[in-house]
């Protein structure tokens, strides 16, 4: 589906951030690891998160949509049902990387995971390697791609050092560690999203952080009644960026997740001169709060200056880095991103996608081995951008169209449904 986004006048009004996709995946999965009902409030209804619910049903969980939220009742930590058909993760990379942590602990049972064409291009060796060290057997296509098979086992605890900061790999190992003997430790080279740890804390699981080390202890059961999903800062980043770039815009974004491990992009925007007013959580050190903070954010159109995003900032802004490239087109000076090679194995090669897409709209942007460099020209001409089936590139194209001189036609705009089903309508309400 091709959709054209014309240059816009000021964006004005209030927007409620859509439910957080990352937390929705985790909340449903951890709810299914209970043997008592758990209510998940404000669960995101999108293609990716529906894949998670379908996967949990195939594993024996009961899932019910109620007026007060989603209710999930699973079979406990150690009794996921073994099915004959492959578990279809669709386009959900988070599900593909987290779910094996639970399945690896199902001793004597075998599961096959598969997904769409995009998922089949995404490597799973970074979750397979630690699970094998814990005693599970993982057999992947060409040794590192889906479809792949997980054979559960009696797991042993490990101390595992992540080669690259990744909340998904960290979460996979921690979930396996819930059933492994003893204490499992994951060491991160840099902080990453801590949503899994927060939900585990809320579920009375012994999980602790000591500097770069996160530990979880074998547990018999989880104790969780309700999880509330806050607004998604990664999805809200698109209307926030539009408001910064379109002259005279002023919007308010409510129910925005303010977790410090998710607001790296907002910090980058502030450094570039963006006017963003709201209470963002400060780093919590070794503390792991059992709740997700929220805020209301005022955003105003702002003159912006280029910046350098270093490798240690990348894990806390990984999903929004294509937007950094877009903002760099409008900023004064050069904007450079280092250490972002992870973008090459997302839903698409996002470095190639954003460089090709923005170049076609008139940007002065070049790819590097681990990121990109943009020379600001004060704006974009416009044109045509192919989303490559990637939801975030589709939304980058839409925002670029609103801020451009001639408008942008986005090829494959339907990809936005994966994470933000109401995106186009939300933009319309602000115009």
N, C-alpha and C positions, 0 to 999 in steps of 0.2 A: 504494500500500500504506500503510494507516494503522497505526501502532504506538503503543501507550501506554507511557509511562515513568512509573512510580509513584515517590513520594518514597522515598528510599533511606536505609539506615543507613550507617555509615562505609564508605568505600572503603579496602580494604587489599590489599597484595600488590605484585607486580612485573610490569611490562609492558615489552615490547620495542616501541619506536616502529616503526610501519610504514615501509617504504621511502619515501624522499622522492620525491614526484611531480615536482616541478620538475627535480630532478637526473636522474631517470629519463628524462624527455623529452629532455633535453640530451645525456645519455650515449648514448642510442640514435641520435639524429640525428647526432652527431659521429662515432660509430662507422661509420655508413653513408657518411660522407664519406671513409672510408679505402678503399683497395683491398686491404688485408690484414685478416684476421680480428681482431676486437676482442672481448674478453670483458667483459660487464657483470655484475658481481656484485650480488646483492640488488636486482634490478630489480623495481619495483612491478607487480604483476599486478592492474590495475584497468581500468575501462572507458576512461578517458582515455588511459592508457599503451598499451593494446592498439590504440587508434586510431593511435598513433604507429607501432607496428610494422607495422600494415596499410598505412599510407601509405608506409613505407620499402620494403616488399615491392613495392608498385606502381611504385616508382622503380627497381626492379632489385636491391635488396639481398636477400641471403640471410640469413634469421633462423632460428636454431636454439636451442631450449630444451635445455640440458644440465644434468646434476646440479651442475656447478660454476658455473653461471650462464648467462646469455643470450650467445650468440655471434652477432655481426653482421658480415657481410662485404659491403661496398658496392662501388661502381664508381669511387671517387675523387672528388676535389673537382669535377671538370668534366664528369663523364659520367653524370649521373643520367638514367635512361631516361624518354623521353616516352611517355605512355600516351594512350589514346583516351578513357578514362572519367575523370570528375572524381575528384580525391583527396578522400576523405571524412574530415574531421577529427573527426567525431562531435561531442562536446561539449567538445573539448580546445582551449581558448583559447590555451594556450601553444604548441601545435603550429601553430595557425592563424597565429600571429604570428612564430614563428621560422622555419618551413619556407620562406616566401618569400625569406628572405635567401639560402638556398642555391639555390633555383630561379632566382632572378634572374640568377645567374652562369652558367646553362646556355645559352650563346649559341646562338640559332637555334631553341630549343625552347620550346614553349608548354604551360602547365599550368593547369588549372582546379581551384580549391579550393572545397569546399562543406562543410556540416555540418548539424547538427540545427536545430530551430526556434530554440533558444536562441542558437546561434552566428550565425544569420542576423540577429539583432538586435544583434550586437556590431560596432562600427565597426573598420575596418582602415586608415583613412586615415593613422594615425600611423606605420604601417610602409610604406604605399604612397608617401607623400611623399618620404622619403629614398631609397627605391629608384628612384623616378623621377629624382631628382637624380643618381643614379649611372649612369643610362642605360637602366634597365629600363622596360618598359611594363607598367602595372598598371591593369586596367579592372575597376571594381567596380560592383555593383548600386546604383543611385541614388547613384553616385559614392563610396560609402564602406562598403558592406555586402557580405557574402558572398551568393551565390557570386561569386567574382572570378577574373580571369584574369591570370596572370603570364607575360610574354613575356621570356625570357632574352636577355641581350646581353653584349657586351664592356664590363664595368663600369669606370667611372673612380672613383678615390678621392675622398672628400669630407671636409670638416670639418663635422660636423653637431651642432647644439645642440638637445638634447631640450627640447620645450616643457614636458613634465611628466616627472618621474623615473619611468622604466619599465624594468625589467630585460628585459622581452620585446622592446621596441622597440630598446633598446641591443644586445641579442643579435642581433636580425635584421640590424642594420647591420654589426656586427662579422663575422658569418658571410659577408655579401656582401663585406666588405672583405678576406677571405682570398683572393679571386680578383681583386679590383679592382686597377688599376694603382697603384703607390705605397703611400702610408700613409693609412689611413682613421682619422679621429679622431671620437669621440663625446664630447660635453661634457654632463654631467649637472647639473641644478640642485641635486640632493641625492643621496647614495649610494643605490644600489639593489642587489638581489641580484647577487653576482658569480660565480655558479656557472659560467656560460659561460667567463668569463675563466680560472677555475681549471682547467677541463678543457683549454682551449687551451694554457695553460702546461704542463700535463702532457703534451700532444701536441707539445711543442717548437716551438710557434708563437710568433713575436715579438709578444707582447702586453704592453703596459705601461700603468701608471696614474701620472698626475702630477696630484695634487690631484683636480679634478673631470673631468679629461680622460683618456679611455681610448683608446689607439691600437693598431691592428693592421696588420701589414705583409703585403703580397702574399706568398703562400707556394706552393711547388710541391706539397707533400703533408704530411699529418699523420703523426705517429709516436706511436702509442698502442697499448698491448697490453691493458691491463686498467683498468677504472674500477670502483670500489666505491661503491655508493649508500648513504649513511648513512640513519638514521632521520629521518622527516619531522617537523620541529618544528611545522609548521602543523597537521598531523593530530594529533600528540600533544598539542597545545594543548587539545583538547576533554577528554580524561580528566584532564589537569593542572588545568583549570578546575573540573571536577567535584570533584576532591579538595580544592581550595581552598574550595569553597562548601559541601560537605556536612560537617556537624559531625563532629569526631573522626577525619576521614580521614587516612591516611598511606600514600602509594604511592611506588614507585621506578620511574622510567622509564629504561630502558637503551638504548644505541645511539642516543642522541638527537643529531641534527646540531647542532653548537654554533657554526656559522659566524656571525660577528658581524652579517652582513647579513640574518640570518634570525631573530635572537632579540630583535627589538624588542619583541614582545609580552611576553616574559618579563621584560624590563627594566621595562616598564610595570607588570606585576604586582608586581614587587619594590618599586617606588615606592609602590604602593597598600598595601603591607604584607604581601604574600604571602611565605610562608616557602618559598623555593626554594633548595636547596643543591646546587651542581654547578659544574664548571669551564667557564664560557662563554668563548669566544674574545673577546679584546679587539680593537678596531679595528686593522687592520694597516697603516694609512697608505697609502703608495704601493706597498707590497709586495703582490704577488698570489701567495699560496701555491698550489702545484700539487695540494694535497690538501684534503679536507673534514674538519674536526675533529669529534670525537664526545665525548659526555660521558654520565655517569649522573646523573640529577637526582632528588633527594629532595624530595617535595612534601608539605606538611602543611596541613590546614585552618587558616585564618587570619582574624582580624578585618581588614577592609579599609576603606580611606578613599578617597573620590573623588579624581579627578585631572583634569588638562587635558592632552590629547594634541594637540600642536601640529603644524602642517603638515609640518615637517621630520622628524618621527618617522613619518609615515604610510607612506612607501615601505618601511620595514623592518618594518612590522606590518600591511600592507594586508589580508592574508587573515584576520587574527585580529580585525579591528576589530569585527565583530558580537559577538565574545566580550567585548570591552571594554564594549559596551552591556549585555550580560548581567551581567557582574561589577558594573557600576555600579548595577544594581538592588539588589544586596546590600551595597554599600559605604555608609559613612556620608558624607553630603554629596552634592555634585554631581559628575558625571563628564561632561566635554565633549570632543568630538572635532572639530577644525578641519581644513580642507584635505583632506578625504577624498572629493571629488567623483568620484574614480575609481571609487568603489563603485557608482555609478549605471550603469556599463557593464560590470559583471561578469556572471556567469551569469544574474543577475537584477539589478534595481535593489536592491542590498543595503541602501541607506539606507531606502527605502520598506519593504522586506521585514522588516527587523529592527524598525523602529519599529512597523509594524502588528502583527507577530507578538508582540512583547513587550507591547505595549499590551493585546492580547487576553488576556494572562496576568496582567494587573494592574499592569504597570509604569507609572511616571510618566516618559514619554520623549517627546521632541519632535524632529522632523526639522528640520534647518537646511539652508541652501542647499548647504553643503559638509560636512555631518556630522550630528551629533545631540547632544542634551543629555539626561542622565538624572539624575533626583533619586532617590537611594537611599532605599528604604523598609524595608530590612532583609530583603527576600525577595520572593517572587512567590506569588500565589494558585495559579495553574495554569489549565488550560483546553485550548485547541486552537490549534495553530500550523500554518499552511500553508507548506510548504517552498518552494513556487513552482518546483519542479524544481531547486532550488539545493542542492548537497551540503552546503555549509557552514551554510546556514540549517536544514537537516534536523538536523544534529548539534547546533546551538545549541538547538533544541527538545528534543532528547533530554537534554542536560545540564540545561536548565531544569527538565525534569520531575523529575530526580533530586533537585534542590535545592528544589523547590517544596513548598507545603503540601498540594496536592491532586492533583498529577500533571499530565502534559501528553500529549495525543494529537497525534502528529506526522502530518500529512497529506503523503504522498509521501516516506516514509522511505527508499524505494529509491534516492533521489538520492544517498545517502551512498556507494553503490557506485562512483560516479565516481572517488573519491579514496581511500576507506578501506573496502574491502570487509568487513573483519572488525570494524568499529567496534562494533556491538551486542554481539557475542560478547566482545570485549575488555572492554567495560564490565561484562558479566555476571561475568567472571572476577574482577573487583575488588570485587564486592558480596558 
